[in-house]
Amino acid sequence: MPLPSDDAPIRSYEDARAFLFGRIDYERAVSMPYGQRHFKLDRMRELLRRLDNPQQKLPIVHIAGTKGKGSTAAMTAAVLQAAGHRTGIFSSPHLERIEERMVVDRQCCSGQQFAALAERLRPVVAEMDAQAAIEGETGPTYFELTTAMALLMFVENNVDIAVLEVGLGGRLDSTNVCEPRVCVITSISYDHQQQLGNTLEAIAREKAGIIKPGIPVVSGVIDLEPQAVIREICQQQGCRLIERSTDFDFRYHWPTHLEECSKQGTLDVWFGERPEAAHYQGLAIGPLGEHQGANAAVTIAIVEELRRQGWVIEDDAVCAGLSQVDIPARIEVVARRPAIVIDVAHNAASIAALLDTLDRCFSARQRLLVFATTAEKDIEGMLRSLLARFDRVMLTKYSDNPRGVPAEHLAAVARSITGQEFPVYLRPADALTAARAEAQPEDLICITGSFFIAAELRRLLPSDE
């Protein structure tokens, strides 16, 4: 795809994609950097200043966390929309098309609007590039531009409230230029250690970098070490903290035999320390798993804080939003007999949540795994958990991003764990074909390890649901 020149107008969706993909894209870097040299909030602030500061025209819910931030953002947006509020949501990464990152009332940005937004950015970016070249710096990045496009789109579409999901970390993330109504940290676990730190305390400090003076904070973090960090920062910043296990909690009721038919889990949520006095009982939620119950409980805590600030959100809207929300590739059942499940789990904690859900919700005769993952992830930790729980394993490398780990390397790691050989497939489609050929109707196929493998194979599996 030819790149448009700086002075060539962006007239089409294809032009807009070429413009964005010509920028520095750390999501596709073989080794993702992290630090003030690469992630510059001053550069993001300058970009938005030249665009008349769209972030200042929007009430915002800002969501960070190791796991669950995307699901919590989707749930929050679904509840707000069900309550009658025009709602924008910015999330990343996308599964199939870049405009999935910017959505208003469940409608992705249209190709026409996408091109128009990119054209608004083009002259501003050219000016910033020229100045950066003089100073020996770089201009705005791919993620910074998509963030700015989403904020502009929300203003142009007159949203009542926007939900912004952090891309990486929090402190240096390009979304961290907003002044939100609520800051949210869903969970803290090990991921992106090379960028965020090797301890839960260090990771928590990066995530808690989104906390702003006096802005209420909702936290779903329950591990003591990161919990203490968040409490400390909230106290320093003068923020009211609404915390799971102290101010709210939940109980999740599992659906079973999902290889046969579709069912939803249900949730009880209470405030304070009295589960017997739950405000919500038997609340149906669309996404599967106890970890999604935790995300839904955090969503309800966000709703309670927004109500406190004067937002009208009825209980019926909470029920409708959580039961109807659709979050692709989060333990998504795309077929039955055999059951095929796609999940974007890519660290040890999310793999554990996936396995727990498969154990409780499915009664498969045999389990088959299609696995690919990304450089710098805990490959050994993920495979050690997965290999013990699957009968057949197909290892591959996704083709949509250069950060994919070669399947031969995955096989070497698997061999070091079990002493066994595992089949390697150069193309993900071949691994899926092999799994489907071997699976019987009573079996289960699971595709996991990365957003990128989930996206690549999901396109080949039209939902039977």
Secondary structure, 3 states (H helix, E strand, C coil): CCCCCCCCCCCCHHHHHHHHHCCCCHHHCCCCCCCCCCCCHHHHHHHHHHCCCHHHHCCEEEEECCCCHHHHHHHHHHHHHHCCCCEEEECCCCCCCHHHHEEECCEECCHHHHHHHHHHHHHHHHHHHHHHHHHCCCCCCHHHHHHHHHHHHHHHCCCCEEEEECCCCCCCCCCCCCCCCEEEECCCCCCCHHHHCCCHHHHHHHHHHHCCCCCCEEECCCCHHHHHHHHHHHHHHCCCEEEECCCEEEEEECCCCCCCCCCCEEEEEEECCCHHHCCEEEEEECCCCHHHHHHHHHHHHHHHHHHHCCCCCCHHHHHHHHHHCCCCCCCEEEECCCEEEECCCCCHHHHHHHHHHHHHHCCCCCEEEEECCECCCCHHHHHHHHHCCCCEEEEECCCCCCCECCHHHHHHHHHHHHCCCCCEECCHHHHHHHHHHHCCCCCEEEEECCHHHHHHHHCCCCCCC
